[in-house]
Amino acid sequence: MAVAAVTKKSTTKHARKPTSKPLTPLMKKPLPTGRPREWYESHNRKLKAMRLAIALLDTGTYRAEHAPNHKIRTTAARIGIHPPSDTTCRLVRSLLRNGH
């Protein structure tokens, strides 16, 4: 008994059009002046942790339990940023855990 294969055409209403412009990175804005030094340190730590979390997600590390300090520091070296501190590594795991 032969079964015929049924193919279904895609009927998406919102087809994406190819863009002719290449994607560009976001423009950097200057940091606000007059803040305490701790604010700048915290802000830069968060940015670094986000970069590392994105790089870990790109490599297939989706869970905080699978991201020890060594793996986070190895990822940092691979993407070309300075090795993170223990505090930054904890923040990276927090981002992976909570998704914020």
Sequence and secondary structure as in RCSB ss.txt:
>XXXX:A:sequence
MAVAAVTKKSTTKHARKPTSKPLTPLMKKPLPTGRPREWYESHNRKLKAMRLAIALLDTGTYRAEHAPNHKIRTT
AARIGIHPPSDTTCRLVRSLLRNGH
>XXXX:A:secstr
            SS     SS           SS  HHHHHHHHHHHHHHHHHHHHHHTT  SGGG  HHHHHHH
HHHHT     HHHHHHHHHHHHH  
